[in-house]
Amino acid sequence: MSQLINIFLEPGKVFAELKEKPTFIVPFILISVAMSVLFLMYFSKVDSAWFTDFAISASGREMSAAEISQMKNMMPSAEKIGYFYAAVMPIGMAIIFLVVSLYYFIAGKVSGSAVGFKQAISLATWTSMPLLLGTIVALVGVIMMSPQTALDSLMLTHIDPLIVQLPLDSRWKTLAKSLDLLSIWCIFLVALGWKTWGKTSWIEAITVAVIPSIVIYGAMVLWALVVG
């Protein structure tokens, strides 16, 4: 329990403990459960008919009245969508954490830092804990929202909608929705953990920490410029 508090207040102390005894179950469960609950609550409260119309509009496809009617008949209810997302969220988070962990493990081999795979998983999960705060903010928003509210509009730690509210047809909409300001905190934690475990320079630690974000968001920028 102390690590759950100290990862926000005394992260250096937590990483010193995790170096000797790496763990990952608790942060993984907390983040996965919180995300599953968010989807369950949102889709149980949102107006199903409105959500269907919104999803079709957000797709950006030009469709005839017959095609729109057919799509509406094919789309599951909002409640079923909520159950689906809640069920697959732990699987999706597990895959993401494993991929990130593999990157840390390989980075450790390349740089010569002593980072085992279990430590890599520990680093991936514990440094994601700030994102839990964003999920809690969204959960509060779900409780207070009207039934005709987009889920993206509740992600108040993201660039969109916190700073800008781009139109649905903007080529930068996906990027702005994906940029979570709490990710900066996560990157700092990764750098701190890496420096603590490998006794490396801040330059190496920050480089290791920011590469995944550069790759992901760089690809999104390229996609927006080329396709958008």
MODELLER restraints for C-alpha pairs under 7 A, 6 or more apart:
rsr = mdl.restraints
at = mdl.atoms
rsr.add(forms.Gaussian(group=physical.xy_distance, feature=features.Distance(at['CA:3:A'], at['CA:14:A']), mean=5.91, stdev=0.5))
rsr.add(forms.Gaussian(group=physical.xy_distance, feature=features.Distance(at['CA:6:A'], at['CA:14:A']), mean=6.41, stdev=0.5))
rsr.add(forms.Gaussian(group=physical.xy_distance, feature=features.Distance(at['CA:7:A'], at['CA:14:A']), mean=6.05, stdev=0.5))
rsr.add(forms.Gaussian(group=physical.xy_distance, feature=features.Distance(at['CA:12:A'], at['CA:192:A']), mean=6.92, stdev=0.5))
rsr.add(forms.Gaussian(group=physical.xy_distance, feature=features.Distance(at['CA:15:A'], at['CA:193:A']), mean=5.61, stdev=0.5))
rsr.add(forms.Gaussian(group=physical.xy_distance, feature=features.Distance(at['CA:15:A'], at['CA:196:A']), mean=6.85, stdev=0.5))
rsr.add(forms.Gaussian(group=physical.xy_distance, feature=features.Distance(at['CA:16:A'], at['CA:196:A']), mean=6.85, stdev=0.5))
rsr.add(forms.Gaussian(group=physical.xy_distance, feature=features.Distance(at['CA:19:A'], at['CA:119:A']), mean=6.90, stdev=0.5))
rsr.add(forms.Gaussian(group=physical.xy_distance, feature=features.Distance(at['CA:19:A'], at['CA:197:A']), mean=6.27, stdev=0.5))
rsr.add(forms.Gaussian(group=physical.xy_distance, feature=features.Distance(at['CA:22:A'], at['CA:118:A']), mean=6.47, stdev=0.5))
rsr.add(forms.Gaussian(group=physical.xy_distance, feature=features.Distance(at['CA:22:A'], at['CA:119:A']), mean=5.38, stdev=0.5))
rsr.add(forms.Gaussian(group=physical.xy_distance, feature=features.Distance(at['CA:22:A'], at['CA:122:A']), mean=5.64, stdev=0.5))
rsr.add(forms.Gaussian(group=physical.xy_distance, feature=features.Distance(at['CA:23:A'], at['CA:122:A']), mean=5.35, stdev=0.5))
rsr.add(forms.Gaussian(group=physical.xy_distance, feature=features.Distance(at['CA:24:A'], at['CA:121:A']), mean=6.45, stdev=0.5))
rsr.add(forms.Gaussian(group=physical.xy_distance, feature=features.Distance(at['CA:24:A'], at['CA:122:A']), mean=4.77, stdev=0.5))
rsr.add(forms.Gaussian(group=physical.xy_distance, feature=features.Distance(at['CA:24:A'], at['CA:125:A']), mean=5.94, stdev=0.5))
rsr.add(forms.Gaussian(group=physical.xy_distance, feature=features.Distance(at['CA:24:A'], at['CA:126:A']), mean=6.91, stdev=0.5))
rsr.add(forms.Gaussian(group=physical.xy_distance, feature=features.Distance(at['CA:27:A'], at['CA:125:A']), mean=5.84, stdev=0.5))
rsr.add(forms.Gaussian(group=physical.xy_distance, feature=features.Distance(at['CA:27:A'], at['CA:126:A']), mean=5.88, stdev=0.5))
rsr.add(forms.Gaussian(group=physical.xy_distance, feature=features.Distance(at['CA:27:A'], at['CA:129:A']), mean=6.67, stdev=0.5))
rsr.add(forms.Gaussian(group=physical.xy_distance, feature=features.Distance(at['CA:28:A'], at['CA:125:A']), mean=5.98, stdev=0.5))
rsr.add(forms.Gaussian(group=physical.xy_distance, feature=features.Distance(at['CA:31:A'], at['CA:132:A']), mean=5.83, stdev=0.5))
rsr.add(forms.Gaussian(group=physical.xy_distance, feature=features.Distance(at['CA:32:A'], at['CA:89:A']), mean=6.35, stdev=0.5))
rsr.add(forms.Gaussian(group=physical.xy_distance, feature=features.Distance(at['CA:32:A'], at['CA:90:A']), mean=5.06, stdev=0.5))
rsr.add(forms.Gaussian(group=physical.xy_distance, feature=features.Distance(at['CA:32:A'], at['CA:93:A']), mean=6.53, stdev=0.5))
rsr.add(forms.Gaussian(group=physical.xy_distance, feature=features.Distance(at['CA:34:A'], at['CA:135:A']), mean=6.72, stdev=0.5))
rsr.add(forms.Gaussian(group=physical.xy_distance, feature=features.Distance(at['CA:35:A'], at['CA:89:A']), mean=6.92, stdev=0.5))
rsr.add(forms.Gaussian(group=physical.xy_distance, feature=features.Distance(at['CA:35:A'], at['CA:135:A']), mean=6.69, stdev=0.5))
rsr.add(forms.Gaussian(group=physical.xy_distance, feature=features.Distance(at['CA:36:A'], at['CA:85:A']), mean=6.87, stdev=0.5))
rsr.add(forms.Gaussian(group=physical.xy_distance, feature=features.Distance(at['CA:36:A'], at['CA:86:A']), mean=4.09, stdev=0.5))
rsr.add(forms.Gaussian(group=physical.xy_distance, feature=features.Distance(at['CA:36:A'], at['CA:89:A']), mean=6.02, stdev=0.5))
rsr.add(forms.Gaussian(group=physical.xy_distance, feature=features.Distance(at['CA:37:A'], at['CA:86:A']), mean=6.83, stdev=0.5))
rsr.add(forms.Gaussian(group=physical.xy_distance, feature=features.Distance(at['CA:38:A'], at['CA:139:A']), mean=5.74, stdev=0.5))
rsr.add(forms.Gaussian(group=physical.xy_distance, feature=features.Distance(at['CA:39:A'], at['CA:82:A']), mean=5.33, stdev=0.5))
rsr.add(forms.Gaussian(group=physical.xy_distance, feature=features.Distance(at['CA:39:A'], at['CA:85:A']), mean=6.46, stdev=0.5))
rsr.add(forms.Gaussian(group=physical.xy_distance, feature=features.Distance(at['CA:39:A'], at['CA:86:A']), mean=5.99, stdev=0.5))
rsr.add(forms.Gaussian(group=physical.xy_distance, feature=features.Distance(at['CA:40:A'], at['CA:82:A']), mean=4.82, stdev=0.5))
rsr.add(forms.Gaussian(group=physical.xy_distance, feature=features.Distance(at['CA:40:A'], at['CA:83:A']), mean=6.25, stdev=0.5))
rsr.add(forms.Gaussian(group=physical.xy_distance, feature=features.Distance(at['CA:40:A'], at['CA:86:A']), mean=6.17, stdev=0.5))
rsr.add(forms.Gaussian(group=physical.xy_distance, feature=features.Distance(at['CA:41:A'], at['CA:142:A']), mean=6.96, stdev=0.5))
rsr.add(forms.Gaussian(group=physical.xy_distance, feature=features.Distance(at['CA:42:A'], at['CA:142:A']), mean=5.84, stdev=0.5))
rsr.add(forms.Gaussian(group=physical.xy_distance, feature=features.Distance(at['CA:43:A'], at['CA:78:A']), mean=5.21, stdev=0.5))
rsr.add(forms.Gaussian(group=physical.xy_distance, feature=features.Distance(at['CA:43:A'], at['CA:79:A']), mean=5.35, stdev=0.5))
rsr.add(forms.Gaussian(group=physical.xy_distance, feature=features.Distance(at['CA:43:A'], at['CA:81:A']), mean=6.98, stdev=0.5))
rsr.add(forms.Gaussian(group=physical.xy_distance, feature=features.Distance(at['CA:43:A'], at['CA:82:A']), mean=4.97, stdev=0.5))
rsr.add(forms.Gaussian(group=physical.xy_distance, feature=features.Distance(at['CA:44:A'], at['CA:78:A']), mean=6.92, stdev=0.5))
rsr.add(forms.Gaussian(group=physical.xy_distance, feature=features.Distance(at['CA:44:A'], at['CA:79:A']), mean=5.30, stdev=0.5))
rsr.add(forms.Gaussian(group=physical.xy_distance, feature=features.Distance(at['CA:44:A'], at['CA:82:A']), mean=6.96, stdev=0.5))
rsr.add(forms.Gaussian(group=physical.xy_distance, feature=features.Distance(at['CA:45:A'], at['CA:147:A']), mean=5.88, stdev=0.5))
rsr.add(forms.Gaussian(group=physical.xy_distance, feature=features.Distance(at['CA:46:A'], at['CA:147:A']), mean=4.28, stdev=0.5))
rsr.add(forms.Gaussian(group=physical.xy_distance, feature=features.Distance(at['CA:46:A'], at['CA:148:A']), mean=5.98, stdev=0.5))
rsr.add(forms.Gaussian(group=physical.xy_distance, feature=features.Distance(at['CA:46:A'], at['CA:149:A']), mean=6.89, stdev=0.5))
rsr.add(forms.Gaussian(group=physical.xy_distance, feature=features.Distance(at['CA:47:A'], at['CA:147:A']), mean=4.94, stdev=0.5))
rsr.add(forms.Gaussian(group=physical.xy_distance, feature=features.Distance(at['CA:47:A'], at['CA:148:A']), mean=5.70, stdev=0.5))
rsr.add(forms.Gaussian(group=physical.xy_distance, feature=features.Distance(at['CA:48:A'], at['CA:77:A']), mean=6.08, stdev=0.5))
rsr.add(forms.Gaussian(group=physical.xy_distance, feature=features.Distance(at['CA:48:A'], at['CA:78:A']), mean=5.02, stdev=0.5))
rsr.add(forms.Gaussian(group=physical.xy_distance, feature=features.Distance(at['CA:50:A'], at['CA:148:A']), mean=6.35, stdev=0.5))
rsr.add(forms.Gaussian(group=physical.xy_distance, feature=features.Distance(at['CA:52:A'], at['CA:72:A']), mean=6.66, stdev=0.5))
rsr.add(forms.Gaussian(group=physical.xy_distance, feature=features.Distance(at['CA:58:A'], at['CA:168:A']), mean=6.09, stdev=0.5))
rsr.add(forms.Gaussian(group=physical.xy_distance, feature=features.Distance(at['CA:60:A'], at['CA:169:A']), mean=6.68, stdev=0.5))
rsr.add(forms.Gaussian(group=physical.xy_distance, feature=features.Distance(at['CA:97:A'], at['CA:121:A']), mean=6.79, stdev=0.5))
rsr.add(forms.Gaussian(group=physical.xy_distance, feature=features.Distance(at['CA:97:A'], at['CA:124:A']), mean=6.00, stdev=0.5))
rsr.add(forms.Gaussian(group=physical.xy_distance, feature=features.Distance(at['CA:97:A'], at['CA:125:A']), mean=6.64, stdev=0.5))
rsr.add(forms.Gaussian(group=physical.xy_distance, feature=features.Distance(at['CA:98:A'], at['CA:121:A']), mean=6.81, stdev=0.5))
rsr.add(forms.Gaussian(group=physical.xy_distance, feature=features.Distance(at['CA:100:A'], at['CA:124:A']), mean=6.29, stdev=0.5))
rsr.add(forms.Gaussian(group=physical.xy_distance, feature=features.Distance(at['CA:101:A'], at['CA:117:A']), mean=6.90, stdev=0.5))
rsr.add(forms.Gaussian(group=physical.xy_distance, feature=features.Distance(at['CA:101:A'], at['CA:120:A']), mean=4.77, stdev=0.5))
rsr.add(forms.Gaussian(group=physical.xy_distance, feature=features.Distance(at['CA:101:A'], at['CA:121:A']), mean=4.86, stdev=0.5))
rsr.add(forms.Gaussian(group=physical.xy_distance, feature=features.Distance(at['CA:101:A'], at['CA:124:A']), mean=5.79, stdev=0.5))
rsr.add(forms.Gaussian(group=physical.xy_distance, feature=features.Distance(at['CA:104:A'], at['CA:120:A']), mean=5.56, stdev=0.5))
rsr.add(forms.Gaussian(group=physical.xy_distance, feature=features.Distance(at['CA:105:A'], at['CA:115:A']), mean=6.07, stdev=0.5))
rsr.add(forms.Gaussian(group=physical.xy_distance, feature=features.Distance(at['CA:105:A'], at['CA:116:A']), mean=6.26, stdev=0.5))
rsr.add(forms.Gaussian(group=physical.xy_distance, feature=features.Distance(at['CA:105:A'], at['CA:117:A']), mean=5.60, stdev=0.5))
rsr.add(forms.Gaussian(group=physical.xy_distance, feature=features.Distance(at['CA:105:A'], at['CA:120:A']), mean=5.70, stdev=0.5))
rsr.add(forms.Gaussian(group=physical.xy_distance, feature=features.Distance(at['CA:108:A'], at['CA:114:A']), mean=6.24, stdev=0.5))
rsr.add(forms.Gaussian(group=physical.xy_distance, feature=features.Distance(at['CA:108:A'], at['CA:115:A']), mean=5.36, stdev=0.5))
rsr.add(forms.Gaussian(group=physical.xy_distance, feature=features.Distance(at['CA:113:A'], at['CA:198:A']), mean=5.14, stdev=0.5))
rsr.add(forms.Gaussian(group=physical.xy_distance, feature=features.Distance(at['CA:114:A'], at['CA:198:A']), mean=6.30, stdev=0.5))
rsr.add(forms.Gaussian(group=physical.xy_distance, feature=features.Distance(at['CA:123:A'], at['CA:190:A']), mean=6.79, stdev=0.5))
rsr.add(forms.Gaussian(group=physical.xy_distance, feature=features.Distance(at['CA:127:A'], at['CA:186:A']), mean=5.31, stdev=0.5))
rsr.add(forms.Gaussian(group=physical.xy_distance, feature=features.Distance(at['CA:127:A'], at['CA:189:A']), mean=5.47, stdev=0.5))
rsr.add(forms.Gaussian(group=physical.xy_distance, feature=features.Distance(at['CA:127:A'], at['CA:190:A']), mean=5.88, stdev=0.5))
rsr.add(forms.Gaussian(group=physical.xy_distance, feature=features.Distance(at['CA:128:A'], at['CA:186:A']), mean=5.79, stdev=0.5))
rsr.add(forms.Gaussian(group=physical.xy_distance, feature=features.Distance(at['CA:130:A'], at['CA:182:A']), mean=6.18, stdev=0.5))
rsr.add(forms.Gaussian(group=physical.xy_distance, feature=features.Distance(at['CA:130:A'], at['CA:185:A']), mean=6.79, stdev=0.5))
rsr.add(forms.Gaussian(group=physical.xy_distance, feature=features.Distance(at['CA:130:A'], at['CA:186:A']), mean=6.41, stdev=0.5))
rsr.add(forms.Gaussian(group=physical.xy_distance, feature=features.Distance(at['CA:131:A'], at['CA:182:A']), mean=6.15, stdev=0.5))
rsr.add(forms.Gaussian(group=physical.xy_distance, feature=features.Distance(at['CA:134:A'], at['CA:157:A']), mean=5.96, stdev=0.5))
rsr.add(forms.Gaussian(group=physical.xy_distance, feature=features.Distance(at['CA:138:A'], at['CA:154:A']), mean=5.16, stdev=0.5))
rsr.add(forms.Gaussian(group=physical.xy_distance, feature=features.Distance(at['CA:138:A'], at['CA:155:A']), mean=5.52, stdev=0.5))
rsr.add(forms.Gaussian(group=physical.xy_distance, feature=features.Distance(at['CA:141:A'], at['CA:154:A']), mean=5.73, stdev=0.5))
rsr.add(forms.Gaussian(group=physical.xy_distance, feature=features.Distance(at['CA:153:A'], at['CA:161:A']), mean=5.74, stdev=0.5))
rsr.add(forms.Gaussian(group=physical.xy_distance, feature=features.Distance(at['CA:155:A'], at['CA:161:A']), mean=6.99, stdev=0.5))
rsr.add(forms.Gaussian(group=physical.xy_distance, feature=features.Distance(at['CA:156:A'], at['CA:162:A']), mean=5.18, stdev=0.5))
rsr.add(forms.Gaussian(group=physical.xy_distance, feature=features.Distance(at['CA:157:A'], at['CA:180:A']), mean=5.67, stdev=0.5))
rsr.add(forms.Gaussian(group=physical.xy_distance, feature=features.Distance(at['CA:157:A'], at['CA:181:A']), mean=5.76, stdev=0.5))
rsr.add(forms.Gaussian(group=physical.xy_distance, feature=features.Distance(at['CA:157:A'], at['CA:182:A']), mean=6.69, stdev=0.5))
rsr.add(forms.Gaussian(group=physical.xy_distance, feature=features.Distance(at['CA:158:A'], at['CA:177:A']), mean=6.01, stdev=0.5))
rsr.add(forms.Gaussian(group=physical.xy_distance, feature=features.Distance(at['CA:158:A'], at['CA:178:A']), mean=6.71, stdev=0.5))
rsr.add(forms.Gaussian(group=physical.xy_distance, feature=features.Distance(at['CA:158:A'], at['CA:179:A']), mean=5.46, stdev=0.5))
rsr.add(forms.Gaussian(group=physical.xy_distance, feature=features.Distance(at['CA:158:A'], at['CA:180:A']), mean=4.13, stdev=0.5))
rsr.add(forms.Gaussian(group=physical.xy_distance, feature=features.Distance(at['CA:158:A'], at['CA:181:A']), mean=5.84, stdev=0.5))
rsr.add(forms.Gaussian(group=physical.xy_distance, feature=features.Distance(at['CA:159:A'], at['CA:176:A']), mean=5.32, stdev=0.5))
rsr.add(forms.Gaussian(group=physical.xy_distance, feature=features.Distance(at['CA:159:A'], at['CA:177:A']), mean=6.26, stdev=0.5))
rsr.add(forms.Gaussian(group=physical.xy_distance, feature=features.Distance(at['CA:159:A'], at['CA:179:A']), mean=5.69, stdev=0.5))
rsr.add(forms.Gaussian(group=physical.xy_distance, feature=features.Distance(at['CA:159:A'], at['CA:180:A']), mean=6.32, stdev=0.5))
rsr.add(forms.Gaussian(group=physical.xy_distance, feature=features.Distance(at['CA:159:A'], at['CA:181:A']), mean=6.95, stdev=0.5))
rsr.add(forms.Gaussian(group=physical.xy_distance, feature=features.Distance(at['CA:160:A'], at['CA:176:A']), mean=5.10, stdev=0.5))
rsr.add(forms.Gaussian(group=physical.xy_distance, feature=features.Distance(at['CA:160:A'], at['CA:177:A']), mean=4.88, stdev=0.5))
rsr.add(forms.Gaussian(group=physical.xy_distance, feature=features.Distance(at['CA:166:A'], at['CA:173:A']), mean=5.88, stdev=0.5))
rsr.add(forms.Gaussian(group=physical.xy_distance, feature=features.Distance(at['CA:171:A'], at['CA:224:A']), mean=5.38, stdev=0.5))
rsr.add(forms.Gaussian(group=physical.xy_distance, feature=features.Distance(at['CA:171:A'], at['CA:228:A']), mean=4.65, stdev=0.5))
rsr.add(forms.Gaussian(group=physical.xy_distance, feature=features.Distance(at['CA:172:A'], at['CA:224:A']), mean=6.27, stdev=0.5))
rsr.add(forms.Gaussian(group=physical.xy_distance, feature=features.Distance(at['CA:175:A'], at['CA:220:A']), mean=6.27, stdev=0.5))
rsr.add(forms.Gaussian(group=physical.xy_distance, feature=features.Distance(at['CA:187:A'], at['CA:209:A']), mean=5.45, stdev=0.5))
rsr.add(forms.Gaussian(group=physical.xy_distance, feature=features.Distance(at['CA:187:A'], at['CA:210:A']), mean=6.39, stdev=0.5))
rsr.add(forms.Gaussian(group=physical.xy_distance, feature=features.Distance(at['CA:190:A'], at['CA:209:A']), mean=5.51, stdev=0.5))
rsr.add(forms.Gaussian(group=physical.xy_distance, feature=features.Distance(at['CA:191:A'], at['CA:205:A']), mean=4.52, stdev=0.5))
rsr.add(forms.Gaussian(group=physical.xy_distance, feature=features.Distance(at['CA:191:A'], at['CA:206:A']), mean=4.95, stdev=0.5))
rsr.add(forms.Gaussian(group=physical.xy_distance, feature=features.Distance(at['CA:191:A'], at['CA:209:A']), mean=5.39, stdev=0.5))
rsr.add(forms.Gaussian(group=physical.xy_distance, feature=features.Distance(at['CA:194:A'], at['CA:205:A']), mean=5.54, stdev=0.5))
rsr.add(forms.Gaussian(group=physical.xy_distance, feature=features.Distance(at['CA:195:A'], at['CA:201:A']), mean=6.50, stdev=0.5))
rsr.add(forms.Gaussian(group=physical.xy_distance, feature=features.Distance(at['CA:195:A'], at['CA:202:A']), mean=6.55, stdev=0.5))
rsr.add(forms.Gaussian(group=physical.xy_distance, feature=features.Distance(at['CA:195:A'], at['CA:205:A']), mean=5.52, stdev=0.5))
